[in-house]
Amino acid sequence: MALILLAVFIGLPLLEVAVFIQVGGAIGVWPTIAATIATALAGSLLLRAQGLAALTRARVQMDQGQLPAREMFEGLCLVLAGALLLVPGFVTDALGLLLFFPPFRELLRRLIARHIAAKAARGEARVFVDGVEIDPRRPNPQRPEGGVRGRDGKVIDGDYEDVTREDEGDDGDDSAAPPRRIGR
């Protein structure tokens, strides 16, 4: 991970400078500056159009009670694309423009999903819910031998007690009240 960050924060700016020098030598200084400004403007227009479309699709899915995971990923890609196009440089512009193309985003989504699935199959994926690690290799918390592991690695066992008041009894309404969160 450290090598990736080193490449991004040192290698990418050096590559951008080298490409600026090459492009500036080929087409001149002012056309190079104009191209940089044009890509930033094009990026902001593309971000507005595609971002609103992704937001609309996400709202429709949420209205249908579905998790808009794909739309959230596309929204993240679009934000990253817009940021890359706003950064001066031809390399970041090329990466940003790639992220605006839906087929490239779909390819990227599939590659990331395949990578996560492979890590999960090897047992390398870690899932945290409310600060507690959920390990699928450990027994189910509902089983007597199981339990959820807390932050310190200890098993958290617990009992429950029905705290429904008598006056909240069956009033003929079949809809269940939403669960209440217990403060810590």
C-alpha positions in Angstrom: 0.0 0.0 0.0 2.9 2.4 0.8 4.3 1.8 -2.7 1.0 2.6 -4.3 0.7 5.9 -2.3 4.3 6.7 -3.2 3.6 6.2 -6.9 0.5 8.3 -6.7 1.9 11.3 -4.8 5.4 11.3 -6.4 5.1 9.4 -9.6 1.9 11.0 -11.0 3.1 14.6 -10.6 6.4 13.8 -12.3 4.5 12.0 -15.1 2.2 15.0 -15.5 5.2 17.4 -15.7 6.8 15.2 -18.4 3.6 15.1 -20.4 3.1 18.9 -20.1 6.6 19.4 -21.4 6.0 17.1 -24.4 2.6 18.5 -25.2 3.8 22.1 -24.7 6.7 21.5 -27.0 4.5 20.0 -29.7 1.6 22.4 -29.7 2.9 25.4 -27.8 2.3 26.9 -24.4 -1.0 28.7 -24.9 -2.8 25.8 -26.6 -1.6 23.6 -23.8 -3.1 25.9 -21.2 -6.3 26.2 -23.2 -6.6 22.4 -23.4 -6.1 22.1 -19.7 -8.9 24.7 -19.0 -11.2 23.1 -21.6 -10.9 19.7 -20.0 -11.7 21.1 -16.6 -14.9 22.8 -18.0 -15.9 19.7 -19.9 -15.4 17.6 -16.7 -17.7 19.9 -14.7 -20.4 19.7 -17.4 -20.1 15.9 -17.6 -20.2 15.6 -13.9 -23.4 17.7 -13.7 -25.2 15.7 -16.3 -24.1 12.2 -15.3 -24.2 12.9 -11.6 -27.8 14.0 -11.7 -28.8 10.9 -13.7 -27.1 8.6 -11.2 -28.7 10.5 -8.3 -32.1 10.1 -9.9 -31.6 6.3 -10.5 -30.5 6.0 -6.8 -33.7 7.8 -5.6 -35.9 5.5 -7.7 -34.3 2.4 -6.3 -34.5 3.8 -2.7 -38.2 4.6 -3.3 -38.7 0.9 -4.3 -37.0 -0.2 -1.1 -33.8 -1.4 -2.8 -30.2 -0.6 -1.9 -28.7 1.4 -4.8 -25.3 -0.1 -4.5 -24.5 0.2 -8.2 -25.6 3.8 -8.3 -23.6 4.6 -5.2 -20.5 3.1 -6.9 -21.2 5.1 -10.1 -21.6 8.2 -8.1 -18.3 7.7 -6.4 -16.7 7.1 -9.8 -18.2 10.3 -11.1 -17.0 12.4 -8.2 -13.5 10.9 -8.7 -13.7 11.6 -12.4 -14.7 15.2 -11.8 -11.9 15.7 -9.3 -9.4 14.2 -11.7 -10.6 16.5 -14.5 -10.2 19.5 -12.3 -6.6 18.7 -11.4 -4.4 20.2 -14.1 -2.7 17.6 -16.2 -3.3 15.3 -19.2 -2.8 12.0 -17.4 -5.4 12.8 -14.7 -7.7 14.1 -17.5 -7.4 10.8 -19.4 -8.2 8.9 -16.2 -11.1 11.2 -15.4 -12.6 10.9 -18.9 -12.3 7.1 -18.7 -14.4 7.1 -15.4 -17.1 9.1 -17.2 -17.7 6.2 -19.7 -20.3 3.7 -18.3 -18.7 0.6 -19.9 -15.4 1.4 -18.1 -17.2 2.0 -14.8 -18.9 -1.4 -15.2 -15.6 -3.1 -15.9 -14.0 -1.4 -12.9 -17.0 -2.4 -10.7 -16.7 -6.1 -11.8 -12.9 -6.1 -11.2 -13.4 -4.7 -7.7 -16.2 -7.1 -6.9 -14.1 -10.0 -8.1 -11.2 -8.8 -5.9 -13.4 -8.5 -2.8 -15.0 -11.9 -3.4 -11.6 -13.5 -3.7 -10.4 -11.8 -0.4 -13.6 -13.0 1.3 -13.1 -16.6 0.0 -9.5 -16.6 1.4 -10.8 -15.2 4.7 -9.0 -11.9 4.4 -12.1 -9.6 4.3 -13.0 -8.0 7.5 -16.5 -6.7 8.3 -17.3 -4.2 11.1 -20.8 -3.4 12.2 -21.1 -0.6 14.8 -17.4 -1.1 15.8 -17.8 -4.8 16.3 -16.0 -7.2 13.9 -18.3 -9.8 12.3 -16.3 -12.9 11.3 -18.1 -15.4 9.1 -15.7 -18.1 10.0 -16.7 -18.0 13.7 -19.9 -19.7 14.9 -23.3 -18.0 14.6 -24.1 -15.8 17.6 -27.6 -17.5 17.9 -25.9 -20.8 18.6 -24.9 -21.7 22.1 -21.3 -22.1 21.3 -21.2 -18.8 19.3 -21.0 -15.2 20.0 -20.1 -11.8 18.5 -16.6 -10.7 19.2 -16.3 -7.2 20.7 -13.5 -4.6 20.1 -11.3 -6.4 22.6 -11.8 -9.8 21.1 -14.0 -11.1 24.0 -17.3 -12.9 23.3 -20.3 -10.8 24.1 -23.1 -12.9 25.4 -26.4 -11.5 26.4 -30.0 -12.1 27.3 -33.1 -10.1 26.4 -36.2 -9.2 28.1 -39.5 -8.1 26.5 -40.1 -4.5 27.7 -43.4 -4.0 25.8 -45.8 -2.1 28.1 -49.2 -3.6 28.7 -50.9 -0.5 27.3 -49.1 -1.0 24.0 -50.6 -4.4 23.6 -52.5 -5.8 20.6 -54.6 -3.0 19.2 -55.4 -4.9 16.0 -52.6 -3.2 14.1 -50.4 -5.8 12.4 -47.6 -3.3 11.6 -44.7 -3.8 13.9 -43.2 -0.8 15.6 -39.7 0.0 14.5 -36.9 -1.4 16.7 -35.5 0.9 19.3 -31.8 1.5 19.6 -30.4 1.1 23.1 -27.9 3.8 24.0 -24.4 2.8 25.1 
